[in-house]
């Protein structure tokens, strides 16, 4: 339920889309024997999502690099995800 206003569906769009990404790219693809395997798989996915996976809304840059400002090389030019 949205916390910003009554029936404001737009408030949850980003979170819902993120959860959909985790489900379709990790949870549904890999069978797990127990909760620990799920936790490890999601942790690995989060590292990949934030450091290796380019994002369209960030002009194909990785969120971790953009957040830390380390998306530039020694000459100040932007570099893409590794």
C-alpha positions as CSV (number, residue, x, y, z in Angstrom):
1,X,0.0,0.0,0.0
2,X,1.3,3.5,-0.8
3,X,2.3,5.6,2.1
4,X,2.3,8.9,0.2
5,X,-1.4,9.3,-0.6
6,X,-4.7,7.6,-1.2
7,X,-4.6,5.3,-4.2
8,X,-1.4,6.7,-5.5
9,X,-0.3,3.7,-7.6
10,X,2.7,5.5,-9.0
11,X,4.4,5.5,-5.6
12,X,5.1,1.8,-5.7
13,X,6.0,1.4,-9.4
14,X,9.8,1.3,-8.9
15,X,9.7,-1.1,-6.0
16,X,7.3,-3.4,-7.8
17,X,9.4,-3.4,-10.9
18,X,12.5,-4.2,-8.9
19,X,10.8,-7.1,-7.2
20,X,9.6,-8.4,-10.6
21,X,13.2,-8.2,-11.9
22,X,14.4,-10.3,-8.9
23,X,11.6,-12.9,-9.4
24,X,12.0,-13.3,-13.1
25,X,15.9,-13.2,-13.3
26,X,16.7,-15.1,-10.2
27,X,14.0,-16.8,-8.1
28,X,12.0,-18.4,-10.9
29,X,15.0,-19.5,-12.9
30,X,17.0,-21.3,-10.2
31,X,15.4,-24.0,-8.0
32,X,16.6,-23.9,-4.4
33,X,16.6,-26.6,-1.8
34,X,16.1,-24.3,1.2
35,X,15.9,-20.7,2.3
36,X,19.6,-20.3,2.7
37,X,20.2,-21.0,-1.0
38,X,17.5,-18.5,-1.9
39,X,19.2,-15.9,0.4
40,X,22.7,-16.6,-1.2
41,X,21.2,-16.4,-4.7
42,X,19.5,-13.1,-4.1
43,X,22.6,-11.7,-2.5
44,X,24.7,-12.6,-5.6
45,X,22.0,-11.2,-7.8
46,X,22.0,-7.9,-5.9
47,X,25.8,-7.6,-6.4
48,X,25.3,-8.3,-10.1
49,X,22.4,-5.9,-10.4
50,X,24.3,-3.0,-8.8
51,X,27.8,-3.5,-10.3
52,X,27.6,-5.4,-13.5
53,X,24.1,-4.9,-15.0
54,X,23.6,-1.8,-17.1
55,X,20.4,0.1,-16.5
56,X,18.4,1.9,-19.2
57,X,17.3,4.7,-17.0
58,X,20.9,5.4,-16.1
59,X,22.0,5.6,-19.8
60,X,23.4,2.1,-19.5
61,X,25.5,2.8,-16.5
62,X,25.5,0.6,-13.4
63,X,23.8,2.0,-10.3
64,X,26.7,1.3,-7.9
65,X,29.2,3.2,-10.1
66,X,26.8,6.2,-10.5
67,X,26.1,6.3,-6.8
68,X,29.7,6.2,-5.8
69,X,30.8,8.6,-8.6
70,X,33.3,6.0,-9.7
71,X,31.8,5.9,-13.2
72,X,34.7,8.0,-14.5
73,X,38.2,7.0,-15.5
74,X,41.4,8.9,-14.6
75,X,40.7,11.4,-17.4
76,X,37.3,12.2,-16.2
77,X,35.5,10.3,-19.0
78,X,32.5,8.1,-18.1
79,X,33.1,4.3,-18.3
80,X,30.4,1.7,-18.7
81,X,29.8,-1.3,-16.3
82,X,32.5,-3.8,-16.1
